[in-house]
């Protein structure tokens, strides 16, 4: 199978994790990274930084696909800006799935999303666009994950949940069955959500409480 040529946008720590996932697949060939102009010519895990986001249109015209590899802690603002820039110029934005993840054939994954090592996406789950489903995260049956949302390492989203757009769920957080989480919310690491979150904010603890 011929590998799809892909360019990564953002060369920080999350980019390194994405590179590790992509290298394990047979689907893509990483052809470079876009980042700040002062970093052009340097390397990320051996891959050259070949330009900035001003070069997106040029590389699109050459037939490359793209993945946003800027991380998302609390706010997805930078990832969203880059994703929208790519969409506006009609760039190709494939999803990426680690071969060590399990994604049900009955699940749907939005474009530009990455599903990382050992994550589990069960039957009838819908994952939005430009999401990060991080290492070991689990999403159970019939749950819906909104666009630009990050489910951190080893978080658990139980069945029939609805997580809004632009949500950050911290590592090892647990979301009980049937929970709804309002868009733009932050769920702290290790938090346990047993009631709907109807108002955006930051929630921490067991059971979780709103702190800001």
N, C-alpha and C positions, 0 to 999 in steps of 0.2 A: 504494500500500500504506500502510495506517495504521501509524504508528510506535508502538511500545510505550513507555509512559511509565516511566522508570526513575529511581531514586534511588541515588546513589553513597554509600558509607560509608567515610569517611576522606578528608581533603582535602589530603594532602601531595604530594610529588613524583610518586609512582606514580599518584595520582589524575589529575594533569595529563596523564601519558602515556595513561591510560585515556580521558580526555576526548578527546584527539586521535584515538584509534582510533574511539571511538563516533561522533564527529562525521563521520567518513568513511563510516559505514554509513548505510543507509536504514532500519534496523530499529528504532532507539530515539530517543526524545526525552528528553534529560536534564532532569529537573524540579527538581533541587537536590541538595545534599550534606549528609550528617550528619557532625558532628565534635564537638569539645569545646564545652561550653556557653559558654566565653568567646569563641569564634569565631563564634557565631551572629550573623548580620547582615553578616558579611564575605563576600568572594567568592573563588572559585577559577576563574581564567580566565573570569570573567564570570558564573559560576553561583553562586547564593546558597547559603550554609550556612544551612539552614532548621531545624535542630534537632540533637538528639543521638541516640545509639542507643536512648535511652529512648522515642523517638518511633516506633520501627520498627512496633509493632503498629498505631498510629493510621494510618500511611501504608499499611500492608498492607491495612487495612480499606477504604481509599479506592481500592484496586485497583492500587497501584504495584508494579512489579518492583524488584529490588535487585541491586547488584553491590558486592562488597567491594573497595574500592580502596585499602586499606592495603597498603604494600609489604611485601616479605619479604626481608630480608638475614639469612642464617643461620637464624633461627628463625621459624616460621610461627605462633607462639603467638597473637598478636593476631588475625590473619586467621582462624585456626581458631575462636577464641572468638566472633567476630562471625558467621561462617558457621553455627556450631552454634546461635547465638541465632536466626538467621533460619530455619533448618530447624525449630527447635522451635516457632516460631509459624506454620509452614506458609507462609512467604513464597515468592514466585516468584523463582527464581534462574536466569535464562537464561545461556547461554554467549554470549560476544561474540567475533566473528572479524573482524579487519581485512580490508577488501576487497583489500588488497595482499598478504595471506597466501595460501598455497595449502594447503587442507585436502582431502585425498582424500575422495571420496564413500564410500569403503570404510573410513574412520577413524571413531572414536567419541570424542566430546568430552563430558566430564562437566559437570554444571550448575555455574554460578558461575565457570567458567574463562574466561580471556581469552587469545586468540591474537593477538599484536600484529603490527605491520607487517613484511612480508617473511618471516615465519616460514613453515616448510614442514613439514607433517604428512603423511607418506606413507601408502601403502595398509596397511590392517589394523593401524594404530596405535590404541591405546586410551589416552586421556588422562583422568585422574581428575577429581574434583571440586575446585573452588576452587584451581585451578592458575594459574600465570602462565607462559605460553610467550612469552618476551620477544622483542624485535625481532631478526629474523634467525636465531632459533634453528631448528635442523633436527632432526627426529625421523624416522628411517628405518623401513622396513617392519617390521611385526610387533612393534615395541617397545611396552612397557607402562609408563606413567608413573603413579605412585601419586597419591593425594589430597594436596592441600596442598603440592605440590611446585613449585618455581620453577626453570625452565630459563632462565638469564640470556642476555643479548644474544650472539648469534652462537655459542652453544654448539652442539656437534654430538653427537647421540646416534645411533650407527649401528644397524644392523638387529638385531632379536632381543634387544634389551636389556630388562632389567627393573629399573626404578628405583622404590624403595619410597616409601611415604608420607613426607611432611614432609622431603624432601631439597632441598637448595639446591645448584645447579650453577652455578658462576661463569662469567663472560663468557669466551668463546673456549675453554672447556674442551672436550676431545674424549674421548668414551667409545667404546672400540673395540667391534666387533661381538660380540654375544652376552654382554655383561657384565651382571652382577647387582650392584646397589648396595643395601646394607642401609638400612632406614628411618632417618630422623633423621640422615643423614650430610651433611657439607658438603664439596663439591668446589671447591677454590679456582680463581680465575681462571687460565686458561691451562693447567690441569692436564691430563695425559694419563693416562687410566685404561685399563690394559691387562690388569689382573687383577680378579677379583671383589672387591668390598668386602663382607666378611662380618661386620664389626664396625663399629658406628656410630662416627663420629669425624670429624675434619677431615683432608682429604687434599690435598696440594699437590705440584707439581713434575712433571717429565717424566723417567722414569715417576713417577707419583704415589706418595707415601709418606705414612704416617699421622704426623701431628705432634701430635695431641691426641685 
